[in-house]
Amino acid sequence: MKLKQVVRILFLFFLIAVVTVEAGDQPGRSGLVFSGKHSRYLGTPENPERIRQSETTSMLLTPEEGVDLGPEYGFEFDFSIWFPRNFSNIFELKNRVYTLTLRSLFHPDSANIHLQMRINGRHLLFSFVRPIGEFTEAIPYLFKMKVDEEKGFIEVRLNGEVKRATSNYLKRGDRSTIRFGLWAGEPECAAIILRYISLKKGEKVAHHWKLDEITGNVAFDSVSDMHAQLENPGWVVAMHYHWTRVFKPSDPSYRNVTSFYRLNTFNRKAVIEEKPSGKPLGNVIPLEADSMEIESVLVDTVLNRLYVTLAVYEKDKCVFHTFFIDIPALSDKEYTRLVAAMPVYAADKEFSILVIAGSVILLLVVPGMIWLIISKRHKKPAVQPKARASAVVDPNADTATRNMISVFGGLKIYDAAGKDLHFELPPKAQEFLCAVVYFTSVDENDSVQVKKLDGKLWPGFEKEKIKNNRNVTNSKVRKTIEKLGSSSIETNGERITLHLDPAVFNEMKVFGSLLSIFNVKAKIEIDHLIEKFISIIRRGTLFQGLSSQWIEEERFRIAGRIVEILLLRCEYLYKKEDYNSCEETARLVDLFEPANDQAYQYRIKSLYYLGRHTLVDEVWNTFLEEYKQYSGKEYSGTIKSILKD
């Protein structure tokens, strides 16, 4: 190694150390998350990670009786809007004289978001207009507000843009309350992430809240002790990682999803895993035993919780324990990554001290190394073989979905970077694209008649209005589809053709081909085809989240075909005496047709032959309740007649 190279490397190490010290005090981009009734995505727009379907969230920052802000006060906070496509409330400052509100306004036909500042709800002070593409979790906004009640003056800054206004309504008030998110009488709250809030009385900072989702749902005031707490927080990391002991739920609305999970036991402990991926859910189950088995797994779709009941065997005793976890549950890797993002001041300080010490040592060692290299310069170093570079791939790493159009569980359009593009489309454009994808998938030329689409999407409309609606909607969809490589939508006036890039996976096309294959009954016995079929339908119902007459009709028709295929597969597995697989397949029927008597018969008979007699009675009782709930009458058969067959 030459002297210049050594000096450059050492200088680079020193530079990195100095930069690290400078950056050590900078907080991470965490924050307190407001749910806004929307699914949340972590990560970057190119690599999103869906978190959960959440509840509305609100936070009363002040006591209920309010605080005295004085005639002049300032208010600022750092925030991101991670789902801007709704009319929502960001914050409200209220006293007996006036109310100041900041709202986010979105219209499906607009490409912009309007952040409006209003007084007393009705009177607009000013509006900030921003492109909708700027509102993501990765882009922060700094909001600063100054109010002079004696002059009736207000000044607001949003990332450097300044707006000022005066109002006769802005007069000296008394004690004020400040609330973020949802408040009484409002249907929506903003899907925002707050990172800090600061409140000034005059020029002095009276309160300062540093916010972090990792620590839960509390905003700690670092200047005084006016702490605040979120109501219905959308995200608390620990609840998605730690299993909590509860009594077994008996709510009949909970879905039985046992077939989607398995138990991985080791050293008297166990971990719940997804099938077939093997992804662990949460931490290790908090108990030890000689052996354990999964008795049932139920999902609460309202609170988004997963309940696991385990049969725990210790010597000759068997005891049932039930645990729950908020879904989607985190793995060790995900939990560690999120916790690592939390800024810890003490840790940063210690790390900075270590880096400074290391830098000093480097400065002391450099002269000695230079002298050593010069003294040995005359020696020719032995030739070393170059190491062959290779990328180490983590087999357990999560890979984002890329280059794909899926329709089960809702419309999703993933580009090459893994970004979901369907959020760019208003609801009618999403329905239009669903219709194009659905009907072209069953056509040999990947096309559909324009008249057919018009009749499905705009029934009863005038011809000219249908044409205008179709052209506008088609234009929006075409721009989105063209982001998928060489994909495009073309029309010749009579037919619309969907051309997808060869790299794009069309889920509906694959599903349609599987339906055609399964028209031959013998094909249902082919394992890899059924596995591909089940991997698609497990995403959810067809066009989930959209509702119109044609969608309901096609969803019902497809659900009937899915149930038919699953029951034929159950028949094959039962005759094959593969009772475990038969019972798991029969469970899937309940997702598309609850209380199907044939599916429950296969489940009961399979459990009986597996020797799980305690579960037979439970499944039978569940079936009787569901059958009565959906049909309105009692089931005429008996469990003895089922087992006799």
GIZI-V635847 format. One line per field, one symbol per residue. ss: DSSP state (a for helix, b for strand, c for the rest). burial: b if it has 9 or more other ideal C-beta (glycine too) atoms within 8 Angstrom, else e. Layout:
ss: ???
burial: ???
This chain:
ss: ccaaaaaaaaaaaaaaaaaaaaaccccccccbbcccccbbbbbbccbbbbbbbccccbbbccccccbbcccbbbbbbbbbbbbccccbbbbbbbccccbbbbbbbbcccccbbbbbbbbcccbbbbbbbbbaaaccccccbbbbbbbbccccbbbbbbccbbbbbbccccccccbbbbbbbcccccccbcbbbbbbbbbbbccbbbbbbbccaaaccbbbbccccccbbbbcccccaaaacccbbbccccccccbbcaaabbbbbbccbbbbbbcccccbbcccccccccbbbbbbbbbbccccbbbbbbbbbbccbbbbbbbbbbcccccaaaaaaaaaccccaaaaaaaaaaaaaaaaaaaaaaaaaaaaaaaccccccccccccccccccccccccccccbbbcbcccbbbcccccbaaaaccaaaaaaaaaaaaaaccccccbbbaaaaaaaacccccaaaaaaaaaaaaaaaaaaaccccccbbbbcccbbbbbcccccbbaaaaaaaaaaacccaaaaacaaaaaaaaaaaccccbccccccaaaaaaaaaaaaaaaaaaaaaaaaaaacccaaaaaaaaaaaaaaccccaaaaaaaaaaaaacccaaaaaaaaaaaaaaaaaaacccccccaaaaaac
burial: eebeebbeebeebbeebbebbeebeeeeebbbbbbbbbbbbeeeeebbbebbebebbbbbbbeeebbebeebbbbbbbbbbbbbebebbbbbbbbeebbbbbbbbbeeeeeebbbbbbbeeebebbebebebeebbeeeebbbbbbbbbeebbbbbbbeeeebebbbebbbebebbbbbbbbbeeeebbbbbbbbbbbbbbeeeeebbbbbbbbeeebbebeeeebebebebbbbbbebbbbbeebeebeeeebebbbbebebbeeeebbbbbbbeeeebbbbebeeebeebebebbbbbeeebbbbbbbbbbeeeeeebbbbbbbbebbbeebbeebbebbeeeeebbebbeebbebbeebeeebeebbeebeeeeeeeeeeeeeeeeeeeeeeeeeebebbbbbbbebbbbbbeebbbbbeebeebbbbbbbbbbbbbbebeebbbebebbbebbbeebeeebbeebbeebbebbbebbeebeebebebeeebbbbbbbeebebbbebbbebbebbeeeebbeeeebbbbbbebbeeebbbbebebebbbebbeebbbbbbebbbbbbbbbbeeeebeebbbbbbbbbebbebbbbbbbbbbbbbbebeeeebbbbbbebbbbbbbeeeeeebeeebeebbee
